[in-house]
Amino acid sequence: MIIRLLATRPDAAPRTALPWALLCLAALLLSATAHAVPRGTPAEPGSGVFLMFDDDGQEVPATLLSTDVDIHISGPVAQVTLVQSFQNEGALFSEGRYVFPLPEQAAVTGMTLTVGERRIVGEIQPKQEAKRRYQQAKRDGHRAGLVEQRHSNLFTTSVANIAPGERVEVTLHYSQTVDVQGNDFRLRVPMTLTPRYQPEGDENLSGPFHSPDSSAAPNMARLRVELDAGQSILPPDSGSHDLDVDGARGLYRIHPSDGLVPMDRDFLLHWRIANAEQSRGSLFVENVNGEHYALVMLTPPSHPAATRALPRETLFIIDTSGSMSGASIRQARASLLEALAHLRPGDRFNVIEFNSVHHALFAAPMPADEAHLQQARRFVTGLKASGGTEMLPALHTALTMPADAEYLRQVMFITDGAVTNEDGIFNLIHRRLGSARLFTVGIGSSPNSHFMRKAAQFGRGTFTYIGNLQEVSKAMNDLFVKLENPVIRDVRLTLPPGVEAEVWPRRIPDLYASEPLLLTLKLNRVPEYLTLTGLTPAPWEQTLQLPEGRQHPGIARLWARNKIEALNDRLALGEAEQVIRPLLTDVALEHSLMSRYTSFVAIERTPSRPLDEPLIRENIANTLPDGLAWPATATGVDRLWRQAVVLALTGLLLILVFRRRRHRGQE
């Protein structure tokens, strides 16, 4: 357009053409920089359907995608089948590629590739071997599927040699434990992902960068749930979707009222035990190939008698980056204002906000008196979302502030967790936490819950998820009940004589009000009972009896998943990869689990693409989370560079215009 515009003015003098050219150049640079992909933009595909190019330069539509999710819940374990359907609407053979999230505690246990009537069962392989086999099959014209883990809760599906007009289904199976808070049970199924900020120098998340078309129709999904709670519960509900619920007591069939739903927010399901003061300890078992596995679930009282030996010093860290725009920043502000209201006379506090840079409200923690609280409320009310997500410097500032032994330090971190440098942050928390506790508050329609949960684990605190503004008051009130004091300290597991077990997590955390203890065990033989002891502060003890006969599928793989997670934690804290890799690979292969070192690969034996026909690649887009605009984040350097370009060109243009007017005046 620029060349054509200039070419239509052959009679124009150079003085006239130059301003036109500068205007067009400014517009071009603005457009280019606005759509460029800086380091602070997402590292995954976003919303919309992409148009790709084949070898002849012809545009073809990207592969379409539909999703079916079947969920079977038995007690505390959910077994999920996820089916993703791809169709090649172009005229050439293609390779489809799709990035998608799963729960951070998911144990991915199987993968199947279906093409027409042909069903190809995937095999678990060491990651490099699986990729080599897939690439070879792709070159040889065989239909093939590959599922790889990129992060603990982020996966990539690739499907090669899809014929024109052909439909391919990739089926994944995974299991997970549900979240328990007192008598409340919650399941969250990720449906999209918040674009993650990649700090300068961080290469943890490799892969192509794509700008989405936010005007395109969202991906759609169909969800079905069968719930067997194992006891009488109130009818389930959801904070994310309207539900149709059929059943009674502890058995229900559930699906969204709209049938197909847009994949722009996570699916949330909640149920509550009926007529119970509090949950008691439970023990679930599974026998696999002669091995014995168990899951211990213990929930302390919902309303403990809190004792506060020390006044509290609370450091609030709030994320104001671009990915927190829209509904997320409103939830974050409301959460922080609610938290400030829970401070008591004698407490101290500070507020640190961060995006591309970070800023502390006070140079040091200040008394929670009315003057300082009023200043903080004004500060929080004025916070807006923009810029990058430089989380590490903000956390470093909070964790290295001088501590006072007369105060119990607690750090409350409010964010969507949309970063890629997770291991570096975990390492910082581990090294700098000291005697403090870190509590994370997840914000938005699709937060990075793996990061939030693990940060709280390393911080010896808890993770709270807030899905909408209506949940803020109750969620923050429940969190501050936990902040008062742990309910049970120094928890220990005692086994009967002759019984040995490998227990994960190896270090049993303190228990907070309504926060469950979940332990997975591999046992040399099945015991009749297990005993848990601790301090409340008085000595406390509870014995759990083994249930007779009933098996709970998925416990063995949850144990293996927890062991893999513990090995990943050792990597995050700096242990050598050559030590961890074989240990992790062995347990993943033994239990057929996907991990950072293992992948699922499925290959059809008969070639489908003639070797003389080209193969194009198509990236299938995710739908952006509800309320999030694109681009979600940008670095301060990118923003300043664009502003500098615009100011320089504008100034040059004004100089030229001024000179032209002066020249005319002289004539």
C-alpha positions as CSV (number, residue, x, y, z in Angstrom):
1,M,0.0,0.0,0.0
2,I,2.8,2.4,0.8
3,I,4.5,1.8,-2.5
4,R,1.3,2.1,-4.4
5,L,0.4,5.3,-2.6
6,L,3.7,7.0,-3.5
7,A,3.5,5.7,-7.1
8,T,0.2,7.5,-7.6
9,R,1.8,10.9,-6.9
10,P,4.4,11.2,-9.7
11,D,3.9,15.0,-10.0
12,A,4.7,15.6,-6.3
13,A,7.9,17.4,-5.4
14,P,10.4,15.6,-3.2
15,R,9.4,18.0,-0.3
16,T,5.9,16.7,-0.6
17,A,6.7,13.0,-1.0
18,L,9.0,12.9,2.0
19,P,6.4,13.8,4.7
20,W,4.1,11.3,3.1
21,A,6.8,8.7,3.2
22,L,7.6,9.5,6.8
23,L,4.0,9.2,7.8
24,C,3.7,5.8,6.1
25,L,7.0,4.7,7.6
26,A,5.8,5.7,11.1
27,A,2.5,3.8,10.6
28,L,4.5,0.8,9.3
29,L,6.9,0.8,12.3
30,L,4.0,1.3,14.8
31,S,2.2,-1.7,13.2
32,A,5.3,-3.8,13.2
33,T,6.3,-3.0,16.8
34,A,2.8,-3.5,18.0
35,H,2.6,-7.0,16.5
36,A,6.2,-8.0,17.2
37,V,6.8,-10.7,19.7
38,P,9.0,-9.3,22.5
39,R,10.6,-11.4,25.2
40,G,7.7,-10.6,27.4
41,T,4.9,-12.0,25.2
42,P,3.4,-15.5,25.5
43,A,5.4,-18.5,24.6
44,E,2.4,-20.5,23.5
45,P,-0.1,-20.1,20.7
46,G,-3.0,-17.9,21.5
47,S,-6.6,-17.4,20.4
48,G,-7.9,-17.9,16.8
49,V,-7.2,-20.1,13.8
50,F,-4.0,-19.5,11.9
51,L,-3.5,-19.4,8.2
52,M,-0.3,-21.1,7.1
53,F,1.6,-21.3,3.8
54,D,2.4,-24.4,1.8
55,D,5.5,-24.9,-0.4
56,D,3.8,-23.1,-3.3
57,G,3.1,-20.0,-1.3
58,Q,-0.7,-20.7,-1.1
59,E,-2.6,-20.0,2.1
60,V,-4.4,-23.0,3.7
61,P,-6.6,-23.0,6.7
62,A,-5.2,-24.3,9.9
63,T,-6.4,-27.6,11.3
64,L,-9.7,-27.4,13.2
65,L,-9.9,-28.6,16.8
66,S,-12.7,-30.0,19.0
67,T,-12.4,-31.3,22.5
68,D,-14.3,-33.9,24.6
69,V,-13.6,-34.3,28.3
70,D,-15.0,-37.3,30.3
71,I,-14.4,-37.2,34.0
72,H,-15.0,-40.1,36.4
73,I,-14.6,-39.2,40.1
74,S,-14.3,-41.9,42.8
75,G,-13.7,-40.6,46.2
76,P,-10.6,-38.3,46.1
77,V,-9.4,-39.5,42.7
78,A,-10.5,-38.2,39.3
79,Q,-9.8,-40.2,36.1
80,V,-10.0,-38.1,33.0
81,T,-10.2,-38.9,29.3
82,L,-9.4,-36.0,27.0
83,V,-10.1,-36.4,23.3
84,Q,-8.8,-33.7,20.8
85,S,-10.0,-33.9,17.2
86,F,-8.0,-32.5,14.3
87,Q,-9.1,-32.1,10.7
88,N,-7.1,-31.1,7.7
89,E,-9.1,-28.7,5.6
90,G,-6.3,-27.9,3.2
91,A,-5.3,-29.6,-0.1
92,L,-2.0,-31.0,1.2
93,F,-0.8,-33.4,3.8
94,S,-0.2,-31.5,7.0
95,E,1.3,-31.8,10.5
96,G,-0.9,-30.3,13.3
97,R,0.6,-29.0,16.5
98,Y,-1.2,-27.9,19.6
99,V,-0.2,-26.7,23.1
100,F,-2.6,-27.4,25.9
101,P,-2.7,-27.3,29.7
102,L,-3.4,-30.2,32.2
103,P,-3.7,-30.1,36.0
104,E,-0.3,-29.7,37.6
105,Q,-0.9,-32.8,39.6
106,A,-2.1,-34.9,36.6
107,A,-0.5,-38.3,36.0
108,V,-0.7,-38.8,32.2
109,T,-1.1,-42.5,31.8
110,G,-2.0,-43.2,28.2
111,M,-2.4,-41.9,24.6
112,T,-4.2,-43.3,21.6
113,L,-4.2,-42.0,18.0
114,T,-7.4,-42.8,16.0
115,V,-7.6,-42.3,12.2
116,G,-10.9,-43.3,10.7
117,E,-11.5,-46.9,11.9
118,R,-7.8,-47.4,12.7
119,R,-6.8,-47.1,16.4
120,I,-3.1,-46.8,17.3
121,V,-2.1,-47.2,21.0
122,G,0.8,-45.0,22.0
123,E,3.8,-46.2,23.8
124,I,5.8,-44.5,26.6
125,Q,9.4,-43.9,25.5
126,P,12.4,-41.9,26.7
127,K,11.8,-38.4,25.3
128,Q,14.5,-38.3,22.7
129,E,13.8,-41.7,21.4
130,A,10.0,-40.9,21.1
131,K,10.9,-37.7,19.2
132,R,13.3,-39.6,16.9
133,R,10.7,-42.2,16.1
134,Y,8.1,-39.5,15.4
135,Q,10.4,-37.5,13.1
136,Q,11.4,-40.6,11.2
137,A,7.7,-41.7,10.8
138,K,6.9,-38.2,9.6
139,R,9.6,-38.3,7.0
140,D,8.6,-41.7,5.8
141,G,4.9,-40.7,5.3
142,H,3.4,-42.6,8.3
143,R,0.6,-41.2,10.3
144,A,2.1,-40.5,13.8
145,G,1.3,-38.8,17.0
146,L,3.6,-37.4,19.7
147,V,2.7,-36.0,23.1
148,E,5.4,-34.2,25.1
149,Q,5.6,-32.4,28.4
150,R,6.9,-28.8,28.2
151,H,6.2,-27.9,31.8
152,S,4.7,-29.8,34.7
153,N,1.2,-28.6,33.5
154,L,1.8,-27.8,29.9
155,F,1.9,-30.3,27.0
156,T,2.3,-30.4,23.3
157,T,0.5,-32.7,20.8
158,S,1.9,-33.2,17.3
159,V,0.2,-35.2,14.6
160,A,2.0,-35.9,11.3
161,N,0.8,-36.7,7.8
162,I,-2.9,-35.8,8.1
163,A,-4.3,-36.4,4.6
164,P,-6.5,-33.6,3.0
165,G,-10.0,-33.8,4.5
166,E,-8.9,-36.4,7.1
167,R,-10.0,-36.3,10.7
168,V,-7.6,-37.5,13.5
169,E,-8.4,-38.0,17.2
170,V,-5.7,-37.9,19.9
171,T,-7.0,-39.4,23.2
172,L,-5.1,-38.8,26.5
173,H,-5.8,-40.5,29.8
174,Y,-4.8,-38.9,33.1
175,S,-5.6,-39.1,36.8
176,Q,-5.4,-36.6,39.6
177,T,-6.5,-36.0,43.2
178,V,-9.2,-33.5,43.9
179,D,-8.6,-30.5,46.1
180,V,-10.1,-30.8,49.6
181,Q,-10.8,-27.9,52.0
182,G,-12.5,-29.2,55.1
183,N,-15.8,-30.6,53.9
184,D,-15.5,-28.9,50.5
185,F,-14.1,-30.8,47.5
186,R,-13.1,-29.0,44.3
187,L,-12.0,-30.2,40.8
188,R,-10.5,-27.8,38.3
189,V,-10.0,-28.9,34.6
190,P,-7.8,-26.5,32.7
191,M,-9.4,-25.5,29.3
192,T,-7.0,-22.8,28.2
193,L,-3.7,-21.1,29.4
194,T,-2.7,-17.6,30.4
195,P,0.1,-16.5,28.0
196,R,3.3,-16.8,30.0
197,Y,5.9,-14.1,30.3
198,Q,9.4,-15.1,29.4
199,P,12.1,-13.0,31.2
200,E,15.2,-12.0,29.3
201,G,17.7,-14.8,29.3
202,D,15.2,-17.5,30.3
203,E,15.1,-20.4,27.8
204,N,13.0,-22.8,29.8
205,L,10.1,-22.7,27.4
206,S,11.2,-23.3,23.8
207,G,9.0,-23.3,20.8
208,P,7.4,-21.0,18.2
209,F,5.9,-17.7,19.2
210,H,2.5,-16.9,17.6
211,S,0.3,-13.9,17.7
212,P,-3.4,-14.9,17.9
213,D,-6.4,-13.6,16.1
214,S,-8.6,-12.6,19.0
215,S,-11.5,-12.0,16.7
216,A,-11.7,-15.7,15.7
217,A,-14.3,-18.0,17.1
218,P,-13.1,-19.8,20.3
219,N,-12.3,-23.5,20.5
220,M,-15.3,-25.4,22.0
221,A,-15.5,-28.4,24.3
222,R,-18.0,-30.9,25.6
223,L,-17.7,-32.1,29.2
224,R,-19.3,-35.0,31.1
225,V,-18.8,-35.9,34.7
226,E,-19.7,-39.0,36.7
227,L,-19.3,-38.3,40.4
228,D,-19.1,-41.1,43.1
229,A,-18.2,-39.2,46.2
230,G,-18.2,-42.3,48.4
231,Q,-20.5,-40.6,50.9
232,S,-23.6,-38.4,51.0
233,I,-23.0,-34.9,49.5
234,L,-25.0,-31.8,48.7
235,P,-25.8,-31.3,44.9
236,P,-22.6,-30.2,43.1
237,D,-22.2,-26.7,41.7
238,S,-19.7,-24.7,39.7
239,G,-18.3,-21.2,39.8
240,S,-17.4,-21.2,36.1
241,H,-20.4,-22.7,34.2
242,D,-24.1,-23.3,34.6
243,L,-24.6,-27.1,35.2
244,D,-27.3,-29.7,34.6
245,V,-27.1,-32.1,37.6
246,D,-28.8,-35.5,37.7
247,G,-28.6,-37.8,40.7
248,A,-28.9,-37.8,44.5
249,R,-26.8,-38.3,47.7
250,G,-23.3,-39.3,46.5
251,L,-23.9,-40.3,42.9
252,Y,-24.3,-37.7,40.2
253,R,-24.1,-37.1,36.4
254,I,-23.1,-33.6,35.5
255,H,-22.6,-31.5,32.3
256,P,-22.6,-27.8,31.4
257,S,-26.1,-26.6,30.6
258,D,-25.0,-25.2,27.3
259,G,-23.6,-28.5,26.0
260,L,-20.6,-27.2,24.0
261,V,-18.8,-24.5,26.0
262,P,-16.0,-22.1,24.8
263,M,-12.5,-23.0,26.0
264,D,-11.8,-19.5,27.5
265,R,-11.9,-20.5,31.1
266,D,-11.2,-23.5,33.4
267,F,-14.0,-25.8,34.3
268,L,-14.7,-25.8,38.1
269,L,-16.7,-28.4,40.0
270,H,-17.5,-28.1,43.7
271,W,-19.3,-30.5,46.1
272,R,-19.7,-30.6,49.9
273,I,-20.2,-33.4,52.4
274,A,-23.7,-33.3,53.8
275,N,-24.4,-33.4,57.6
276,A,-20.8,-33.6,58.7
277,E,-19.0,-31.4,61.2
278,Q,-15.6,-32.2,59.7
279,S,-13.9,-34.7,57.5
280,R,-11.9,-37.5,59.2
281,G,-8.9,-39.4,58.0
282,S,-9.4,-41.8,55.1
283,L,-7.2,-44.5,53.6
284,F,-7.5,-45.7,49.9
285,V,-5.5,-48.6,48.4
286,E,-4.7,-50.2,45.1
287,N,-2.7,-53.3,44.3
288,V,-0.9,-53.4,40.9
289,N,1.3,-56.3,39.7
290,G,1.8,-57.6,43.2
291,E,2.8,-54.1,44.6
292,H,0.7,-52.3,47.2
293,Y,0.0,-48.6,47.1
294,A,-2.0,-46.4,49.5
295,L,-3.3,-42.8,49.6
296,V,-3.8,-41.2,53.1
297,M,-6.1,-38.2,53.3
298,L,-6.5,-36.3,56.6
299,T,-8.3,-33.0,57.0
300,P,-7.9,-31.1,60.3
301,P,-10.7,-29.2,62.0
302,S,-12.2,-26.3,60.0
303,H,-12.3,-23.8,62.9
304,P,-9.3,-24.3,65.3
305,A,-8.8,-22.3,68.4
306,A,-6.2,-19.9,67.1
307,T,-3.3,-18.8,69.4
308,R,-1.1,-16.0,68.4
309,A,2.2,-16.0,70.3
310,L,3.7,-13.3,68.1
311,P,2.3,-10.3,66.2
312,R,2.3,-10.7,62.5
313,E,4.4,-9.0,59.8
314,T,2.8,-9.5,56.4
315,L,4.4,-8.6,53.1
316,F,1.9,-8.4,50.3
317,I,3.2,-8.9,46.7
318,I,0.8,-8.1,43.9
319,D,1.2,-8.8,40.2
320,T,0.3,-5.8,38.0
321,S,1.7,-7.1,34.7
322,G,-0.2,-7.1,31.4
323,S,-1.5,-10.7,31.9
324,M,-3.4,-9.5,34.9
325,S,-5.5,-7.0,32.8
326,G,-9.3,-6.9,32.9
327,A,-11.1,-9.0,35.5
328,S,-7.9,-10.3,37.0
329,I,-6.6,-7.0,38.3
330,R,-10.0,-6.2,39.7
331,Q,-9.9,-9.5,41.6
332,A,-6.3,-8.8,42.7
333,R,-7.1,-5.4,44.0
334,A,-10.2,-6.6,45.9
335,S,-8.2,-9.5,47.4
336,L,-5.5,-7.2,48.7
337,L,-8.0,-4.7,50.1
338,E,-9.7,-7.5,51.9
339,A,-6.4,-8.7,53.2
340,L,-5.5,-5.3,54.5
341,A,-8.8,-5.3,56.4
342,H,-7.7,-8.4,58.3
343,L,-4.6,-6.8,59.8
344,R,-4.8,-6.1,63.5
345,P,-3.3,-3.5,65.8
346,G,0.3,-4.5,66.6
347,D,0.8,-6.0,63.2
348,R,3.2,-4.6,60.6
349,F,2.9,-4.7,56.8
350,N,4.2,-3.6,53.4
351,V,2.9,-3.8,49.8
352,I,5.1,-4.5,46.8
353,E,3.7,-4.3,43.2
354,F,5.5,-5.5,40.2
355,N,5.3,-5.7,36.4
356,S,8.4,-4.8,34.3
357,V,9.8,-3.2,37.4
358,H,8.8,-3.4,41.1
359,H,8.0,-0.8,43.7
360,A,7.5,-1.1,47.5
361,L,5.0,1.2,49.1
362,F,7.2,1.7,52.2
363,A,11.0,1.4,52.6
364,A,10.4,-1.1,55.5
365,P,7.3,-2.8,57.0
366,M,5.1,-0.2,58.8
367,P,2.7,-0.5,61.7
368,A,-0.9,-1.5,60.7
369,D,-2.4,1.7,62.1
370,E,-5.1,3.7,60.3
371,A,-2.8,6.2,58.7
372,H,-0.6,3.6,57.0
373,L,-3.6,1.4,56.1
374,Q,-5.4,4.4,54.5
375,Q,-2.2,5.1,52.5
376,A,-2.1,1.5,51.4
377,R,-5.7,1.5,50.4
378,R,-5.2,4.5,48.1
379,F,-2.1,2.9,46.6
380,V,-3.9,-0.4,45.9
381,T,-7.0,1.2,44.5
382,G,-4.9,3.0,41.9
383,L,-3.0,-0.1,40.6
384,K,-3.4,-0.9,36.9
385,A,-2.2,-3.8,34.8
386,S,0.5,-3.3,32.2
387,G,4.0,-4.3,31.2
388,G,6.0,-7.5,31.8
389,T,6.1,-10.0,34.6
390,E,9.5,-9.6,36.3
391,M,8.6,-11.6,39.3
392,L,12.0,-12.7,40.6
393,P,13.3,-9.2,41.6
394,A,10.1,-8.4,43.5
395,L,10.3,-11.7,45.4
396,H,13.9,-11.1,46.2
397,T,13.1,-7.7,47.6
398,A,10.4,-9.2,49.9
399,L,12.4,-12.2,51.1
400,T,15.6,-10.1,51.8
401,M,13.9,-7.4,53.8
402,P,15.4,-7.3,57.3
403,A,13.3,-9.5,59.6
404,D,12.4,-8.8,63.3
405,A,12.4,-11.9,65.5
406,E,9.5,-10.4,67.5
407,Y,7.2,-10.7,64.5
408,L,5.9,-13.8,62.6
409,R,6.7,-13.0,59.0
410,Q,4.2,-14.1,56.3
411,V,4.4,-13.3,52.6
412,M,1.2,-13.2,50.6
413,F,1.8,-13.4,46.9
414,I,-1.2,-12.4,44.6
415,T,-0.6,-13.4,40.9
416,D,-1.7,-15.5,37.9
417,G,1.7,-17.1,37.9
418,A,2.1,-16.5,34.1
419,V,5.9,-16.9,33.9
420,T,8.3,-19.4,32.4
421,N,11.2,-19.1,34.9
422,E,9.5,-21.2,37.6
423,D,12.6,-23.1,38.7
424,G,14.6,-20.0,39.4
425,I,11.8,-18.6,41.6
426,F,11.5,-21.9,43.5
427,N,15.2,-21.9,44.1
428,L,15.0,-18.3,45.4
429,I,12.2,-19.2,47.8
430,H,14.1,-22.2,49.1
431,R,17.3,-20.2,49.7
432,R,15.8,-16.9,51.1
433,L,12.6,-17.9,52.9
434,G,14.2,-18.3,56.4
435,S,11.6,-18.7,59.1
436,A,8.9,-16.9,57.0
437,R,5.9,-18.6,55.3
438,L,4.8,-17.9,51.7
439,F,1.1,-18.0,50.8
440,T,0.0,-17.8,47.2
441,V,-3.3,-16.4,45.9
442,G,-4.1,-17.5,42.3
443,I,-6.1,-14.9,40.3
444,G,-7.9,-15.1,36.9
445,S,-9.9,-17.5,34.8
446,S,-6.9,-19.7,34.1
447,P,-3.9,-19.2,36.4
448,N,-0.7,-21.2,36.3
449,S,-1.7,-23.3,39.3
450,H,1.4,-25.5,39.1
451,F,3.6,-22.5,39.8
452,M,1.2,-21.3,42.6
453,R,1.0,-24.6,44.4
454,K,4.8,-25.3,44.1
455,A,5.7,-21.8,45.3
456,A,3.5,-22.3,48.4
457,Q,5.0,-25.8,49.0
458,F,8.6,-24.4,48.9
459,G,7.3,-21.5,51.0
460,R,5.8,-23.8,53.6
461,G,2.4,-22.1,53.2
462,T,-0.8,-22.8,51.2
463,F,-2.3,-22.0,47.8
464,T,-5.7,-20.2,47.5
465,Y,-7.5,-19.9,44.2
466,I,-10.0,-17.1,43.5
467,G,-12.0,-17.5,40.3
468,N,-14.2,-14.4,40.5
469,L,-15.0,-11.3,42.5
470,Q,-17.8,-13.0,44.4
471,E,-15.3,-15.4,46.0
472,V,-12.9,-12.8,47.2
473,S,-14.3,-12.2,50.7
474,K,-14.8,-15.8,51.7
475,A,-11.5,-17.0,50.2
476,M,-9.4,-14.3,51.9
477,N,-11.3,-14.8,55.2
478,D,-10.5,-18.6,55.0
479,L,-6.9,-17.8,54.2
480,F,-6.4,-15.6,57.2
481,V,-7.8,-18.3,59.5
482,K,-4.9,-20.4,58.2
483,L,-2.4,-17.6,58.6
484,E,-3.1,-17.5,62.4
485,N,-1.4,-20.8,63.2
486,P,-0.9,-24.3,61.9
487,V,-3.5,-26.7,63.4
488,I,-1.1,-29.7,63.6
489,R,2.7,-29.4,63.7
490,D,5.4,-32.0,63.4
491,V,3.2,-34.6,61.7
492,R,4.6,-38.1,61.6
493,L,3.5,-41.4,60.1
494,T,4.0,-44.6,62.1
495,L,3.6,-48.1,60.5
496,P,3.0,-51.4,62.2
497,P,6.0,-53.6,62.9
498,G,7.4,-55.3,59.7
499,V,5.7,-52.8,57.3
500,E,8.0,-50.6,55.2
501,A,6.9,-47.8,52.9
502,E,8.3,-45.3,50.5
503,V,6.3,-42.1,51.2
504,W,5.8,-39.0,49.1
505,P,6.1,-36.3,50.0
506,R,9.0,-37.3,52.1
507,R,8.8,-34.3,54.4
508,I,5.3,-34.1,55.8
509,P,4.2,-30.4,56.0
510,D,2.4,-28.7,58.9
511,L,-1.4,-28.8,58.6
512,Y,-3.5,-25.6,58.4
513,A,-7.2,-25.2,59.1
514,S,-9.3,-27.2,56.5
515,E,-6.1,-27.9,54.5
516,P,-5.8,-31.7,53.8
517,L,-2.8,-33.9,54.2
518,L,-2.3,-36.1,51.2
519,L,0.4,-38.8,51.4
520,T,1.0,-41.6,48.9
521,L,2.8,-44.8,49.9
522,K,4.3,-47.8,48.3
523,L,4.2,-50.7,50.8
524,N,6.0,-54.0,51.1
525,R,2.8,-55.5,52.4
526,V,-0.7,-54.3,53.2
527,P,-1.0,-53.2,56.9
528,E,-4.2,-53.3,58.9
529,Y,-3.8,-49.7,60.1
530,L,-1.6,-46.6,59.9
531,T,-1.0,-44.1,62.7
532,L,-0.5,-40.3,62.4
533,T,0.8,-38.2,65.3
534,G,1.6,-34.5,65.8
535,L,1.2,-31.5,68.0
536,T,-1.9,-29.3,68.2
537,P,0.0,-27.9,70.5
538,A,-0.9,-30.8,72.7
539,P,0.1,-34.3,71.5
540,W,-2.3,-35.6,68.9
541,E,-2.8,-39.0,67.4
542,Q,-5.2,-40.6,64.8
543,T,-5.3,-44.2,63.6
544,L,-6.6,-45.1,60.1
545,Q,-8.0,-48.5,59.4
546,L,-7.5,-50.2,56.1
547,P,-10.8,-50.5,54.1
548,E,-11.8,-54.0,53.3
549,G,-11.8,-55.2,49.7
550,R,-12.4,-52.0,47.8
551,Q,-9.7,-50.9,45.3
552,H,-9.3,-47.3,44.0
553,P,-7.7,-47.3,40.5
554,G,-5.1,-44.6,40.0
555,I,-3.4,-44.6,43.4
556,A,-0.3,-46.4,42.1
557,R,0.3,-43.8,39.4
558,L,-0.4,-40.9,41.8
559,W,2.3,-42.3,44.0
560,A,4.7,-42.4,40.9
561,R,3.6,-38.9,39.9
562,N,4.5,-37.6,43.4
563,K,7.9,-39.3,43.3
564,I,8.5,-37.7,39.9
565,E,7.5,-34.3,41.3
566,A,9.9,-34.8,44.2
567,L,12.7,-35.5,41.7
568,N,11.8,-32.4,39.7
569,D,12.0,-30.4,42.9
570,R,15.6,-31.6,43.4
571,L,16.3,-30.3,39.9
572,A,14.8,-27.0,40.7
573,L,17.0,-26.7,43.7
574,G,20.1,-27.2,41.6
575,E,20.9,-31.0,41.8
576,A,22.8,-32.3,38.8
577,E,20.6,-33.5,35.9
578,Q,22.8,-36.5,35.3
579,V,21.8,-37.7,38.7
580,I,18.1,-37.1,38.4
581,R,17.5,-38.1,34.8
582,P,17.9,-41.9,35.2
583,L,15.9,-42.0,38.5
584,L,13.0,-40.0,37.0
585,T,13.1,-41.9,33.7
586,D,13.0,-45.3,35.4
587,V,9.9,-44.5,37.5
588,A,8.1,-42.8,34.6
589,L,8.7,-45.8,32.3
590,E,7.7,-48.4,34.9
591,H,4.4,-46.6,35.5
592,S,3.8,-45.5,31.9
593,L,3.8,-41.8,32.8
594,M,4.7,-38.8,30.8
595,S,7.4,-36.6,32.3
596,R,10.1,-34.2,31.3
597,Y,12.2,-37.2,30.2
598,T,9.4,-39.4,28.7
599,S,6.8,-39.0,25.9
600,F,4.0,-40.9,24.3
601,V,4.4,-41.8,20.6
602,A,2.0,-43.6,18.3
603,I,3.0,-44.6,14.8
604,E,0.9,-46.3,12.1
605,R,2.8,-49.0,10.2
606,T,1.4,-48.3,6.7
607,P,2.5,-45.0,5.1
608,S,-0.3,-42.6,4.3
609,R,1.6,-39.8,2.5
610,P,3.4,-40.5,-0.8
611,L,7.0,-39.3,-0.3
612,D,6.8,-37.0,-3.3
613,E,4.0,-34.9,-1.8
614,P,4.9,-32.0,0.5
615,L,4.1,-31.8,4.2
616,I,3.1,-28.5,5.8
617,R,3.0,-27.6,9.5
618,E,0.0,-25.9,11.1
619,N,-0.1,-24.6,14.7
620,I,-3.6,-24.9,16.3
621,A,-4.5,-22.0,18.5
622,N,-5.6,-22.0,22.1
623,T,-8.5,-19.7,23.1
624,L,-7.3,-16.8,25.3
625,P,-8.6,-16.8,28.9
626,D,-11.8,-14.9,29.4
627,G,-11.2,-11.2,30.1
628,L,-7.6,-11.2,28.8
629,A,-6.6,-9.0,25.8
630,W,-3.7,-9.6,23.4
631,P,-0.8,-8.7,23.7
632,A,-1.0,-9.4,27.4
633,T,2.5,-8.4,28.3
634,A,5.3,-6.4,27.0
635,T,8.7,-5.5,28.4
636,G,9.4,-1.9,29.4
637,V,12.3,-1.8,26.8
638,D,9.9,-2.7,24.0
639,R,7.5,-0.1,25.0
640,L,10.1,2.6,25.4
641,W,11.6,1.7,22.0
642,R,8.3,2.1,20.3
643,Q,7.7,5.4,22.0
644,A,11.1,6.6,21.0
645,V,10.6,5.6,17.3
646,V,7.2,7.4,17.2
647,L,8.6,10.6,18.9
648,A,11.6,10.7,16.6
649,L,9.6,10.3,13.4
650,T,7.0,12.8,14.7
651,G,9.7,15.3,15.5
652,L,11.3,14.9,12.1
653,L,8.0,15.3,10.4
654,L,7.2,18.5,12.3
655,I,10.6,19.9,11.4
656,L,9.9,19.2,7.7
657,V,6.4,20.7,7.8
658,F,7.8,23.8,9.6
659,R,10.5,24.2,7.0
660,R,8.0,23.9,4.2
661,R,5.8,26.6,5.7
662,R,8.7,28.9,6.2
663,H,9.8,28.3,2.6
664,R,6.3,29.2,1.3
665,G,6.4,32.3,3.4
666,Q,9.7,33.3,1.9
667,E,8.2,32.8,-1.6
